[in-house]
Amino acid sequence: MKKINYLDSINFPLITEKATSLSEQNKIIFKVHKNASKISIKKNIEKIFKVNVIKINTINKKPRSKIVRGKLGFKKGFKKAVVTLKKGQSIDIGSGI
């Protein structure tokens, strides 16, 4: 298995209505590489954003089929991580890395 670069393991933050409501609880949601582990995600977020991570929850979204205009299509699956930061710390998602 090829080793994942720390910048490649975290793809981008997910900005949804639920994600913005979780940001009040110091939680941020990121789309991550499918082979990334919780330990590597924690190290990479601490290295990139210079914050302290308390907890990480990962969720695997499975691929599913979808019918579009009468033809069968597929939505790709992905992995997302809910990152809980130390109280008083935050990541400004609006600005780039």
Beta strands, then each sheet from edge to edge (+ up, - down):
strand 1: 10-13
strand 2: 27-32
strand 3: 53-61
strand 4: 64-68
strand 5: 71-75
strand 6: 78-85
sheet 1: 1+ 2- 6+ 3-
sheet 2: 4+ 5-
end
